[in-house]
Amino acid sequence: MQPPLYKNSCFMIISWTTAMFVEKRLLSILLHIIIIWCLSIQESVQLAYGNNFERGMTGLDRNNSVSAPIHLQLYNRNSNKHLRIQERDIDAMGEDGEAYARIIIRTDSFDGWITIQGEESQYYLCMNKKGDVVGRKKLKMTSGVCCLFTETIVDDYTEFKPVQRTEMYLGFNRDGGAVSARYRTRSGARAFQFLKRPLPEDRPPDDESPEPYSWVHLLIQANTESSKDKTDS
């Protein structure tokens, strides 16, 4: 027969082990609850900001920092064509003055974030978490899709990056197809460089000098860069 002291010791060890297991389990559950709560708050803040941004652009909220819309064309250096937003179908094969190549840019002056919208289709250019370019009817800023971008000037060209994934760049290949940012992207590559061109009706009709982004200027610029590369090599 086992002595009472032995039984009490075993009982205490079992109780202590059980208490420790329960305590760790509860801590683990509590930690998961805190993480989920924090993520939900972050998502709510992002959605709230996105909704305020959209309300400002549609004129429902005048007390915001969203700028007036700018209508222009975005010329891609790699495809030698313009960005087109044909609802969910987005490419860089638009001709000068084409309806789907007319773009609306709006900027939040506080954060410097911008939206890129098709004038004809009214769809927004967005990027999902995989780095694929997608079109959306409404603005989205979630963990899965981002329709807000930052823009930077590199060597006189404009580059666009989604605000939630600054390692990704908006770009197109030579055939005008969107380049998936899931692959390695880098600043300065032709695929990710754009020129902002005025719409045909916004150009001075009596201006005979080459405009900053005219085809003549682009051709001269390409020849200059080619000559420079040959000299460097």
Secondary structure, DSSP 8 states (H G I E B T S, - for coil): ---HHHHHHHHHHHHHHHHHHHHHHHHHHHHHHHHHHHHHHHHHHHHHHHHHHHHHHTTS--SS-B---EEEEEEETTTTEEEEEETTEEEEEE-TT-GGG-EEEEEBTTT--EEEEETTT--EEEEETTS-EEEESS--BSSSEE--EEEEEETTEEEEEETT-TT----B-TTS-B--TTS---TT-GGG-EEEE--GGGS-TT--S--TT-HHHHHHHHHHHHHHHHHH-
